[in-house]
Amino acid sequence: MNAFRVIAIPSEVATEVRTTNTSPRYGHPASHKIASGYGPCRHCLRTFNVGKEYRTLFTYNPFTGIEELPLPGPIFIHTENCERYPENAGYPSDLLSHAAILSGYAKGEHLVTKVYVENNGGHEAAVEHLLQRSDIDYIEVRDKVAGCFDFRIERATNDTAASGPEKELKC
């Protein structure tokens, strides 16, 4: 069992975007193009097959449901259906070779610290180090090159560990 949960965007959000072709909450049109970058898909957290897979770009607020202030930005998902990344599967293996910014937040969107992880596989150790701090409630993971939101990390609890990959948050 991992000491943390990886929170990809909810399946309901991915389904809504694929069905309505608009961004949830904002109504901005989504766009579809052949992948020109690795991504990742914010639902399955796999990298895109550049030049071969279609991806959908839309506006998303990663703080919906956990904070009041909206901080929307662009994210990608696979245009075709994909399975949501299991919360208890650890740091996504597709992303270990990509540099990341791990921002440790306290409730109220108070940024406590940022850790820059290079593409050397030190991601999980950095996450575990941040979550040992009592002043950090969750971690926002962003790509270090593009700066885009990738996913959120929270501490695992006995309830979330037992629930397995089917558990989804309404965020």
TIVEX-85596 format. One record per residue: chain; residue in three letters; y, z, x of N, C-alpha, C, O in turn; residue number from 1. Coordinates in Angstrom, 2 decimals, padded with zeros to 5 digits, always signed. Last residue first. Layout:
<atoms>
<A ALA <Y Z X> <Y Z X> <Y Z X> <Y Z X> NUM>
...
</atoms>
This chain:
<atoms>
<A CYS <+015.93 -007.25 -014.52> <+017.19 -007.14 -013.79> <+017.96 -008.43 -013.81> <+019.04 -008.51 -013.24> 171>
<A LYS <+013.43 -005.87 -015.48> <+014.41 -006.60 -016.28> <+015.75 -006.48 -015.59> <+016.62 -005.71 -016.02> 170>
<A LEU <+010.61 -006.29 -013.40> <+011.82 -005.56 -013.76> <+012.72 -006.44 -014.58> <+012.75 -007.66 -014.37> 169>
<A GLU <+007.14 -006.39 -013.91> <+008.40 -007.12 -013.74> <+009.54 -006.22 -014.14> <+009.45 -005.48 -015.12> 168>
<A LYS <+003.84 -006.19 -012.77> <+005.03 -005.44 -013.19> <+006.28 -006.26 -012.92> <+006.46 -006.77 -011.81> 167>
<A GLU <+001.79 -007.57 -011.59> <+002.23 -008.02 -012.91> <+003.49 -007.33 -013.37> <+004.17 -007.83 -014.26> 166>
<A PRO <+000.94 -006.50 -009.14> <+001.89 -007.61 -009.13> <+002.40 -008.03 -010.50> <+003.37 -008.78 -010.57> 165>
<A GLY <+000.72 -002.88 -009.76> <+000.32 -004.17 -009.20> <+001.35 -005.24 -009.39> <+002.49 -004.97 -009.76> 164>
<A SER <+000.92 -000.26 -010.60> <+001.11 -001.32 -011.58> <+000.73 -002.70 -011.06> <+000.45 -003.60 -011.85> 163>
<A ALA <+000.71 +001.47 -008.50> <-000.43 +001.35 -009.39> <-000.31 +000.17 -010.33> <-001.32 -000.35 -010.80> 162>
<A ALA <+003.22 +001.24 -007.37> <+002.06 +000.87 -006.57> <+000.85 +000.65 -007.47> <+000.05 -000.25 -007.22> 161>
<A THR <+004.85 +002.23 -009.38> <+004.94 +000.81 -009.04> <+003.77 +000.37 -008.21> <+003.34 -000.78 -008.33> 160>
<A ASP <+004.02 +004.95 -009.46> <+003.96 +004.10 -010.66> <+003.97 +002.63 -010.30> <+003.19 +001.86 -010.86> 159>
<A ASN <+004.58 +005.85 -006.87> <+003.19 +005.83 -007.34> <+003.03 +004.95 -008.56> <+002.02 +004.26 -008.70> 158>
<A THR <+006.96 +003.53 -005.50> <+006.62 +004.82 -006.08> <+005.17 +004.75 -006.51> <+004.58 +003.66 -006.50> 157>
<A ALA <+008.77 +002.00 -002.85> <+007.61 +002.02 -003.75> <+007.44 +003.43 -004.28> <+007.73 +004.41 -003.59> 156>
<A ARG <+012.23 +001.21 -002.69> <+011.11 +002.07 -002.31> <+009.99 +001.94 -003.33> <+010.24 +001.79 -004.53> 155>
<A GLU <+013.14 -002.29 -002.77> <+013.27 -000.91 -003.21> <+012.10 -000.10 -002.69> <+011.08 -000.67 -002.29> 154>
<A ILE <+014.89 -005.25 -002.10> <+013.79 -004.36 -001.73> <+014.13 -002.96 -002.20> <+015.27 -002.50 -002.06> 153>
<A ARG <+015.58 -008.53 -003.34> <+015.95 -007.13 -003.19> <+014.70 -006.35 -002.81> <+013.58 -006.73 -003.16> 152>
<A PHE <+016.24 -011.83 -001.91> <+015.54 -010.89 -002.78> <+016.05 -009.49 -002.51> <+016.82 -009.26 -001.58> 151>
<A ASP <+018.34 -013.68 -001.06> <+016.93 -014.05 -001.13> <+016.16 -013.15 -002.10> <+015.50 -013.65 -003.02> 150>
<A PHE <+021.61 -014.97 -001.06> <+020.72 -013.92 -001.54> <+019.30 -014.45 -001.60> <+019.06 -015.53 -002.14> 149>
<A CYS <+022.81 -016.78 +001.85> <+022.42 -016.71 +000.44> <+021.50 -015.52 +000.15> <+020.71 -015.12 +001.00> 148>
<A GLY <+023.47 -017.34 +004.45> <+024.13 -016.21 +003.80> <+023.74 -016.01 +002.35> <+024.30 -015.14 +001.69> 147>
<A ALA <+022.40 -019.23 +006.16> <+023.15 -019.71 +005.00> <+023.90 -018.59 +004.29> <+024.88 -018.86 +003.60> 146>
<A VAL <+021.40 -017.49 +008.27> <+022.07 -018.76 +008.55> <+022.96 -019.18 +007.38> <+024.14 -019.46 +007.57> 145>
<A LYS <+020.20 -015.24 +007.16> <+021.26 -015.05 +008.16> <+022.03 -016.34 +008.45> <+023.19 -016.28 +008.83> 144>
<A ASP <+019.63 -014.65 +003.76> <+019.36 -015.52 +004.90> <+020.51 -015.41 +005.89> <+021.68 -015.49 +005.50> 143>
<A ARG <+019.35 -011.25 +002.66> <+020.01 -012.56 +002.66> <+019.59 -013.34 +003.89> <+019.24 -012.77 +004.92> 142>
<A VAL <+018.37 -008.59 +000.70> <+018.00 -009.46 +001.81> <+018.67 -010.81 +001.61> <+018.57 -011.42 +000.55> 141>
<A GLU <+019.40 -005.38 +000.00> <+019.58 -006.77 -000.40> <+019.28 -007.62 +000.84> <+019.86 -007.39 +001.90> 140>
<A ILE <+017.81 -002.39 -000.76> <+018.19 -003.33 +000.29> <+018.32 -004.71 -000.33> <+017.45 -005.16 -001.08> 139>
<A TYR <+018.67 +000.85 -002.12> <+017.98 -000.44 -002.15> <+018.54 -001.33 -001.04> <+019.59 -001.05 -000.47> 138>
<A ASP <+019.69 +003.32 -001.32> <+018.91 +003.23 -002.55> <+018.13 +001.92 -002.66> <+017.04 +001.89 -003.23> 137>
<A ILE <+020.38 +005.35 +001.39> <+020.15 +003.97 +000.98> <+019.22 +003.95 -000.23> <+018.12 +004.49 -000.19> 136>
<A ASP <+020.47 +007.93 +002.27> <+021.70 +007.38 +001.70> <+021.56 +005.92 +001.27> <+022.54 +005.32 +000.82> 135>
<A SER <+018.12 +008.56 +003.53> <+018.31 +009.07 +002.17> <+019.55 +008.49 +001.49> <+019.67 +008.55 +000.27> 134>
<A ARG <+016.22 +006.27 +005.36> <+017.54 +006.90 +005.19> <+017.72 +007.32 +003.74> <+017.51 +006.53 +002.83> 133>
<A GLN <+013.97 +004.85 +005.21> <+013.83 +006.25 +005.63> <+015.14 +007.01 +005.47> <+015.16 +008.24 +005.43> 132>
<A LEU <+014.75 +002.29 +004.74> <+014.34 +003.08 +003.58> <+014.03 +004.53 +003.94> <+013.84 +005.36 +003.05> 131>
<A LEU <+015.25 +001.36 +007.36> <+016.36 +001.53 +006.41> <+015.97 +002.45 +005.25> <+016.76 +003.29 +004.83> 130>
<A HIS <+012.61 +001.29 +008.37> <+013.63 +002.13 +009.00> <+014.78 +002.40 +008.03> <+015.23 +003.54 +007.91> 129>
<A GLU <+011.45 -000.63 +006.70> <+010.94 +000.74 +006.67> <+011.94 +001.71 +007.30> <+012.10 +002.83 +006.82> 128>
<A VAL <+012.98 -002.88 +007.49> <+012.98 -002.41 +006.10> <+012.55 -000.94 +006.05> <+013.22 -000.11 +005.43> 127>
<A ALA <+012.24 -003.11 +010.18> <+013.65 -002.87 +009.83> <+013.76 -002.33 +008.40> <+014.56 -001.43 +008.15> 126>
<A ALA <+009.52 -003.66 +009.90> <+009.93 -002.45 +010.62> <+011.38 -002.09 +010.28> <+011.71 -000.92 +010.11> 125>
<A GLU <+009.67 -006.15 +008.60> <+009.10 -004.99 +007.91> <+009.49 -003.69 +008.57> <+009.78 -002.71 +007.89> 124>
<A HIS <+010.97 -007.81 +010.64> <+011.53 -007.59 +009.31> <+010.99 -006.32 +008.64> <+011.77 -005.49 +008.18> 123>
<A GLY <+010.32 -008.80 +013.10> <+010.65 -007.38 +013.00> <+011.16 -006.97 +011.63> <+011.73 -005.89 +011.48> 122>
<A GLY <+009.83 -011.52 +013.60> <+008.86 -010.75 +012.84> <+009.14 -009.27 +012.75> <+008.25 -008.52 +012.36> 121>
<A ASN <+011.82 -012.97 +014.72> <+010.78 -012.48 +015.62> <+009.76 -011.60 +014.91> <+008.91 -011.00 +015.56> 120>
<A ASN <+014.34 -014.08 +013.99> <+013.08 -014.67 +013.54> <+011.92 -014.27 +014.44> <+011.14 -015.12 +014.88> 119>
<A GLU <+016.26 -011.02 +013.68> <+016.04 -012.38 +014.14> <+014.67 -012.86 +013.66> <+013.95 -012.13 +013.00> 118>
<A VAL <+018.13 -009.16 +011.52> <+016.79 -009.34 +012.05> <+016.63 -010.80 +012.44> <+016.84 -011.70 +011.63> 117>
<A TYR <+020.68 -006.90 +011.25> <+020.40 -008.31 +011.47> <+019.04 -008.42 +012.15> <+018.82 -007.85 +013.22> 116>
<A VAL <+021.64 -004.65 +008.84> <+020.77 -004.85 +009.99> <+020.49 -006.34 +010.07> <+020.11 -006.97 +009.09> 115>
<A LYS <+024.30 -002.72 +007.61> <+023.65 -004.02 +007.69> <+022.82 -004.07 +008.96> <+023.24 -003.60 +010.01> 114>
<A THR <+025.01 +000.05 +005.39> <+024.80 -000.55 +006.70> <+024.17 -001.94 +006.56> <+023.60 -002.27 +005.52> 113>
<A VAL <+026.14 +000.61 +002.86> <+025.97 +001.67 +003.85> <+025.85 +001.08 +005.25> <+026.50 +001.55 +006.19> 112>
<A LEU <+028.04 -000.40 +000.22> <+027.34 -000.89 +001.40> <+027.33 +000.19 +002.46> <+028.38 +000.64 +002.90> 111>
<A HIS <+027.74 +000.47 -002.98> <+028.35 +000.98 -001.75> <+027.50 +000.52 -000.57> <+026.37 +000.98 -000.38> 110>
<A GLU <+027.04 -000.03 -005.60> <+027.28 -001.15 -004.68> <+028.00 -000.73 -003.41> <+028.79 -001.49 -002.84> 109>
<A GLY <+026.19 +002.17 -006.86> <+027.60 +001.86 -006.98> <+028.03 +000.73 -006.06> <+029.21 +000.56 -005.77> 108>
<A LYS <+023.82 +003.55 -004.53> <+024.24 +003.24 -005.90> <+025.75 +003.04 -005.95> <+026.50 +003.66 -005.19> 107>
<A ALA <+023.88 +002.03 -001.27> <+023.78 +003.21 -002.12> <+024.21 +002.78 -003.52> <+024.89 +001.77 -003.68> 106>
<A TYR <+022.18 -000.52 +000.60> <+023.18 -000.10 -000.38> <+022.84 +001.27 -000.97> <+021.67 +001.61 -001.15> 105>
<A GLY <+021.75 -002.42 +003.45> <+021.35 -001.19 +002.78> <+022.47 -000.69 +001.90> <+023.59 -000.45 +002.37> 104>
<A SER <+020.92 -005.65 +004.03> <+022.07 -004.81 +003.69> <+021.58 -003.62 +002.89> <+021.06 -003.77 +001.79> 103>
<A LEU <+019.70 -007.63 +006.38> <+019.22 -006.60 +005.48> <+020.37 -005.64 +005.24> <+020.77 -004.89 +006.14> 102>
<A ILE <+019.59 -010.94 +007.03> <+020.53 -009.83 +006.99> <+019.98 -008.85 +005.97> <+019.81 -009.21 +004.80> 101>
<A ALA <+017.29 -012.82 +009.12> <+017.76 -012.26 +007.85> <+018.80 -011.18 +008.08> <+018.89 -010.58 +009.16> 100>
<A ALA <+015.61 -015.72 +010.38> <+016.51 -014.58 +010.59> <+017.08 -014.13 +009.24> <+017.32 -014.94 +008.34> 99>
<A HIS <+012.23 -016.56 +009.79> <+013.65 -016.86 +009.54> <+014.49 -015.59 +009.70> <+014.11 -014.52 +009.22> 98>
<A SER <+009.61 -015.91 +009.85> <+010.10 -016.75 +010.95> <+011.57 -017.14 +010.78> <+012.08 -017.97 +011.53> 97>
<A LEU <+009.16 -014.54 +007.51> <+009.15 -013.79 +008.77> <+009.67 -014.60 +009.95> <+010.13 -014.03 +010.94> 96>
<A LEU <+008.89 -015.97 +005.20> <+010.25 -015.68 +005.65> <+010.31 -014.92 +006.97> <+011.39 -014.67 +007.49> 95>
<A ASP <+006.25 -016.19 +004.48> <+006.99 -017.43 +004.73> <+008.35 -017.18 +005.36> <+008.92 -018.07 +006.00> 94>
<A SER <+005.58 -013.53 +003.89> <+005.17 -014.10 +005.18> <+005.91 -015.40 +005.50> <+006.16 -015.68 +006.67> 93>
<A PRO <+007.71 -011.14 +002.48> <+007.12 -012.48 +002.33> <+006.83 -013.15 +003.69> <+007.73 -013.31 +004.52> 92>
<A TYR <+006.65 -007.80 +002.90> <+007.69 -008.79 +003.20> <+007.07 -010.19 +003.16> <+006.01 -010.40 +003.75> 91>
<A GLY <+004.37 -006.81 +000.23> <+005.05 -006.69 +001.52> <+006.09 -007.78 +001.71> <+006.36 -008.57 +000.81> 90>
<A ALA <+003.34 -006.92 -002.32> <+002.74 -007.79 -001.30> <+003.41 -007.69 +000.07> <+003.04 -008.44 +000.98> 89>
<A ASN <+004.22 -005.74 -004.65> <+003.54 -004.90 -003.68> <+002.92 -005.69 -002.52> <+002.05 -005.17 -001.81> 88>
<A GLU <+005.30 -007.73 -006.27> <+006.18 -006.70 -005.72> <+005.53 -005.89 -004.61> <+006.23 -005.40 -003.71> 87>
<A PRO <+004.43 -011.11 -005.86> <+004.00 -009.75 -006.22> <+004.85 -008.70 -005.52> <+005.08 -008.78 -004.31> 86>
<A TYR <+006.53 -013.69 -006.99> <+006.02 -012.97 -005.82> <+005.62 -011.56 -006.23> <+006.40 -010.87 -006.89> 85>
<A ARG <+005.49 -015.66 -009.75> <+006.43 -014.69 -009.18> <+005.76 -013.95 -008.03> <+004.58 -013.63 -008.08> 84>
<A GLU <+004.35 -019.00 -009.46> <+004.05 -017.61 -009.73> <+005.08 -016.70 -009.06> <+005.48 -016.95 -007.92> 83>
<A CYS <+006.15 -021.78 -010.86> <+005.49 -021.12 -009.74> <+005.27 -019.66 -010.14> <+005.93 -019.15 -011.04> 82>
<A ASN <+007.02 -024.94 -012.32> <+006.61 -023.54 -012.44> <+005.93 -023.05 -011.17> <+005.23 -023.80 -010.49> 81>
<A GLU <+009.43 -027.00 -010.59> <+008.16 -026.82 -011.31> <+007.82 -025.34 -011.35> <+008.28 -024.56 -010.51> 80>
<A THR <+011.60 -026.35 -009.04> <+011.84 -026.98 -010.33> <+010.59 -026.87 -011.20> <+010.69 -026.68 -012.42> 79>
<A HIS <+011.87 -023.25 -007.39> <+011.12 -024.49 -007.56> <+011.43 -025.05 -008.95> <+011.53 -024.30 -009.92> 78>
<A ILE <+015.30 -022.19 -007.03> <+013.92 -021.94 -007.41> <+013.20 -023.28 -007.41> <+013.84 -024.33 -007.43> 77>
<A PHE <+018.19 -020.95 -005.29> <+017.24 -022.01 -005.61> <+015.94 -021.43 -006.13> <+015.52 -020.35 -005.73> 76>
<A ILE <+021.58 -019.83 -005.94> <+020.21 -019.63 -005.46> <+019.36 -020.82 -005.91> <+019.74 -021.58 -006.79> 75>
<A PRO <+025.01 -018.88 -005.51> <+024.01 -019.92 -005.72> <+022.64 -019.50 -005.17> <+022.54 -018.91 -004.10> 74>
<A GLY <+026.21 -015.83 -007.10> <+026.18 -016.83 -006.05> <+025.07 -017.83 -006.32> <+024.28 -017.66 -007.25> 73>
<A PRO <+028.00 -012.96 -008.36> <+027.15 -014.14 -008.48> <+027.25 -015.07 -007.28> <+028.24 -015.08 -006.55> 72>
<A LEU <+028.35 -010.03 -008.76> <+028.56 -010.74 -007.50> <+027.68 -011.99 -007.50> <+026.72 -012.07 -006.73> 71>
<A PRO <+029.73 -007.78 -011.11> <+028.94 -008.98 -010.85> <+029.34 -009.60 -009.50> <+030.52 -009.69 -009.17> 70>
<A LEU <+029.48 -004.32 -011.21> <+030.29 -005.42 -010.72> <+029.43 -006.65 -010.46> <+028.49 -006.58 -009.66> 69>
<A GLU <+027.35 -002.55 -011.95> <+028.29 -003.07 -012.94> <+029.05 -004.31 -012.47> <+029.24 -005.24 -013.25> 68>
<A GLU <+023.82 -002.73 -011.09> <+025.22 -002.42 -010.77> <+026.13 -003.07 -011.80> <+025.74 -004.04 -012.45> 67>
<A ILE <+021.44 -003.42 -012.22> <+021.46 -002.26 -011.32> <+022.87 -001.83 -010.94> <+023.09 -000.70 -010.53> 66>
<A GLY <+021.81 -005.53 -013.96> <+020.89 -004.48 -014.36> <+020.86 -003.28 -013.43> <+020.32 -002.24 -013.78> 65>
<A THR <+022.60 -007.77 -011.44> <+022.47 -007.58 -012.88> <+021.42 -006.51 -013.16> <+020.30 -006.57 -012.67> 64>
<A PHE <+022.79 -008.41 -008.78> <+023.03 -007.02 -009.13> <+022.92 -006.75 -010.64> <+023.12 -005.61 -011.07> 63>
<A PRO <+022.56 -011.14 -008.39> <+021.43 -010.29 -008.00> <+021.60 -008.82 -008.35> <+020.65 -008.04 -008.24> 62>
<A ASN <+023.38 -013.59 -010.48> <+023.95 -012.32 -010.05> <+022.80 -011.38 -009.68> <+022.12 -010.87 -010.57> 61>
<A TYR <+023.45 -017.10 -009.90> <+022.68 -015.89 -010.23> <+023.40 -014.66 -009.70> <+023.96 -014.68 -008.60> 60>
<A THR <+023.54 -020.54 -010.58> <+024.31 -019.33 -010.28> <+023.53 -018.12 -010.77> <+023.02 -018.09 -011.89> 59>
<A PHE <+021.14 -022.88 -009.12> <+021.91 -022.30 -010.22> <+022.61 -021.04 -009.76> <+022.32 -020.52 -008.68> 58>
<A LEU <+019.04 -025.57 -008.34> <+020.13 -024.73 -007.88> <+020.87 -024.20 -009.11> <+021.20 -024.96 -010.02> 57>
<A THR <+015.70 -026.34 -007.90> <+016.77 -026.21 -008.87> <+017.78 -025.19 -008.35> <+017.41 -024.08 -007.98> 56>
<A ARG <+013.84 -028.77 -006.06> <+014.30 -027.41 -006.26> <+015.50 -027.44 -007.20> <+016.22 -028.43 -007.28> 55>
<A TYR <+010.95 -030.67 -005.37> <+012.22 -030.54 -006.07> <+012.56 -029.06 -006.21> <+011.69 -028.22 -006.44> 54>
<A GLU <+009.49 -031.43 -002.17> <+009.52 -030.67 -003.42> <+010.92 -030.70 -004.03> <+011.92 -030.75 -003.33> 53>
<A LYS <+010.12 -033.11 +000.06> <+009.01 -033.42 -000.84> <+009.08 -032.70 -002.18> <+008.77 -033.29 -003.21> 52>
<A GLY <+012.09 -032.30 +001.80> <+011.93 -033.73 +001.58> <+010.84 -034.11 +000.60> <+010.65 -035.29 +000.32> 51>
<A VAL <+010.40 -029.32 +002.61> <+011.62 -030.14 +002.75> <+011.29 -031.62 +002.63> <+010.36 -032.13 +003.25> 50>
<A ASN <+009.01 -027.24 +000.67> <+008.50 -028.34 +001.47> <+009.63 -029.38 +001.54> <+009.79 -030.20 +000.63> 49>
<A PHE <+010.49 -023.99 +000.79> <+010.34 -025.31 +000.18> <+009.75 -026.29 +001.19> <+009.97 -026.18 +002.39> 48>
<A THR <+008.81 -020.81 +001.06> <+009.77 -021.81 +001.52> <+009.47 -023.14 +000.85> <+008.35 -023.40 +000.42> 47>
<A ARG <+008.38 -018.44 -001.57> <+007.81 -019.38 -000.60> <+008.91 -020.34 -000.17> <+009.83 -020.63 -000.93> 46>
<A LEU <+009.18 -016.79 -003.62> <+009.57 -016.44 -002.25> <+008.81 -017.24 -001.19> <+008.61 -016.77 -000.07> 45>
<A CYS <+009.06 -017.27 -006.29> <+007.77 -017.08 -005.59> <+007.96 -016.67 -004.13> <+007.01 -016.26 -003.48> 44>
<A HIS <+011.91 -017.06 -006.78> <+010.91 -016.55 -007.72> <+009.57 -016.30 -007.03> <+009.00 -015.21 -007.17> 43>
<A ARG <+013.53 -018.30 -005.02> <+013.80 -016.88 -005.27> <+012.83 -016.27 -006.28> <+012.94 -015.09 -006.60> 42>
<A CYS <+012.37 -020.30 -002.46> <+012.39 -020.16 -003.91> <+012.56 -018.68 -004.19> <+011.80 -017.87 -003.65> 41>
<A PRO <+014.41 -019.72 +000.55> <+013.19 -019.90 -000.21> <+013.43 -020.01 -001.71> <+014.56 -019.85 -002.18> 40>
<A GLY <+014.95 -022.93 +001.93> <+015.09 -022.03 +000.79> <+015.19 -020.57 +001.17> <+015.99 -020.22 +002.04> 39>
<A TYR <+014.89 -025.05 +003.71> <+013.65 -024.29 +003.48> <+013.75 -023.28 +002.34> <+012.73 -022.82 +001.84> 38>
<A GLY <+016.49 -028.08 +002.50> <+016.41 -026.87 +003.33> <+015.20 -026.06 +002.92> <+014.57 -026.34 +001.90> 37>
<A SER <+016.35 -030.02 +000.72> <+016.88 -030.42 +002.03> <+016.90 -029.24 +002.99> <+017.28 -029.39 +004.15> 36>
<A ALA <+014.31 -030.91 -001.96> <+014.69 -029.86 -001.01> <+015.16 -030.44 +000.31> <+014.47 -031.25 +000.94> 35>
<A ILE <+015.74 -032.99 -004.38> <+014.68 -032.83 -003.38> <+015.18 -031.82 -002.35> <+016.33 -031.87 -001.93> 34>
<A LYS <+017.36 -031.28 -007.12> <+017.34 -032.23 -006.01> <+016.10 -031.98 -005.16> <+015.50 -030.91 -005.21> 33>
<A HIS <+019.18 -030.34 -009.91> <+017.84 -030.55 -009.36> <+017.91 -031.61 -008.27> <+018.44 -032.70 -008.48> 32>
<A SER <+021.34 -027.74 -011.16> <+021.12 -029.08 -010.61> <+019.75 -029.14 -009.93> <+019.22 -028.13 -009.46> 31>
<A ALA <+022.64 -026.23 -014.15> <+021.77 -026.19 -012.97> <+021.60 -027.60 -012.46> <+021.71 -028.56 -013.22> 30>
<A PRO <+025.89 -025.48 -015.39> <+024.73 -026.39 -015.33> <+023.95 -026.19 -014.02> <+024.52 -026.00 -012.95> 29>
<A HIS <+026.62 -022.13 -016.41> <+026.89 -023.26 -015.52> <+025.67 -024.18 -015.49> <+024.53 -023.71 -015.55> 28>
<A GLY <+026.15 -019.86 -017.88> <+026.13 -021.14 -018.58> <+026.46 -022.34 -017.72> <+026.57 -023.45 -018.23> 27>
<A TYR <+026.03 -017.16 -017.17> <+027.22 -017.93 -016.84> <+027.29 -019.27 -017.56> <+028.39 -019.77 -017.82> 26>
<A ARG <+023.59 -016.08 -018.11> <+024.82 -015.29 -018.18> <+026.08 -016.12 -017.98> <+027.12 -015.80 -018.57> 25>
<A PRO <+021.68 -018.41 -016.24> <+021.75 -017.28 -017.18> <+023.07 -016.54 -017.02> <+023.59 -016.42 -015.91> 24>
<A SER <+022.62 -021.78 -015.91> <+022.55 -020.47 -015.26> <+022.60 -019.37 -016.31> <+023.46 -019.39 -017.19> 23>
<A THR <+020.54 -024.35 -017.41> <+021.82 -023.67 -017.17> <+021.56 -022.32 -016.50> <+020.45 -021.80 -016.52> 22>
<A ASN <+018.27 -025.48 -018.44> <+018.98 -026.21 -017.39> <+020.39 -025.66 -017.16> <+021.31 -026.39 -016.79> 21>
<A THR <+016.57 -024.25 -020.17> <+017.92 -024.58 -020.66> <+018.72 -025.43 -019.69> <+019.72 -026.04 -020.07> 20>
<A THR <+014.13 -024.06 -018.70> <+014.14 -024.50 -020.10> <+015.52 -025.00 -020.53> <+015.63 -026.04 -021.18> 19>
<A ARG <+014.73 -023.13 -016.16> <+013.94 -024.36 -016.29> <+014.00 -024.92 -017.71> <+013.93 -026.14 -017.89> 18>
<A VAL <+016.12 -020.78 -016.86> <+016.80 -021.84 -016.12> <+016.05 -023.16 -016.29> <+016.67 -024.20 -016.52> 17>
<A GLU <+014.06 -019.34 -018.17> <+015.30 -019.68 -018.88> <+016.03 -020.84 -018.18> <+016.49 -021.77 -018.85> 16>
<A THR <+012.21 -019.02 -016.07> <+011.85 -019.78 -017.27> <+013.09 -020.23 -018.02> <+013.16 -021.37 -018.47> 15>
<A ALA <+013.68 -017.38 -014.32> <+013.22 -018.70 -013.87> <+012.88 -019.58 -015.07> <+013.21 -020.77 -015.08> 14>
<A VAL <+013.99 -015.13 -016.01> <+015.16 -015.86 -015.52> <+014.76 -017.27 -015.10> <+015.41 -018.24 -015.47> 13>
<A GLU <+011.37 -014.29 -016.40> <+012.17 -014.69 -017.56> <+013.40 -015.49 -017.14> <+013.81 -016.41 -017.84> 12>
<A SER <+010.58 -013.49 -013.87> <+010.02 -014.74 -014.42> <+010.83 -015.23 -015.61> <+010.97 -016.43 -015.82> 11>
<A PRO <+013.26 -012.19 -011.84> <+012.29 -012.08 -012.92> <+011.82 -013.45 -013.42> <+012.56 -014.43 -013.40> 10>
<A ILE <+013.37 -012.70 -008.29> <+014.01 -012.81 -009.60> <+012.94 -012.75 -010.69> <+011.82 -013.22 -010.47> 9>
<A ALA <+011.57 -010.11 -006.45> <+012.01 -011.50 -006.65> <+012.71 -011.58 -008.00> <+012.65 -010.63 -008.78> 8>
<A ILE <+011.47 -007.38 -004.69> <+011.87 -007.75 -006.05> <+012.43 -009.18 -006.06> <+013.59 -009.41 -005.72> 7>
<A VAL <+009.07 -005.58 -003.09> <+009.90 -006.78 -002.94> <+010.18 -007.29 -004.34> <+009.27 -007.61 -005.10> 6>
<A ARG <+008.85 -002.17 -002.32> <+008.59 -003.23 -003.29> <+009.56 -004.37 -003.02> <+010.74 -004.14 -002.76> 5>
<A PHE <+007.35 -000.12 +000.29> <+008.46 -000.75 -000.42> <+007.97 -001.83 -001.36> <+006.85 -002.34 -001.24> 4>
<A ALA <+005.24 +000.71 +001.65> <+006.20 +001.76 +001.31> <+007.37 +001.19 +000.53> <+008.29 +001.92 +000.16> 3>
<A ASN <+002.19 -000.82 +000.54> <+003.46 -000.85 +001.26> <+004.35 +000.28 +000.78> <+004.24 +000.74 -000.36> 2>
<A MET <-001.18 +000.00 +000.84> <+000.00 +000.00 +000.00> <+001.24 +000.00 +000.88> <+001.32 +000.74 +001.86> 1>
</atoms>
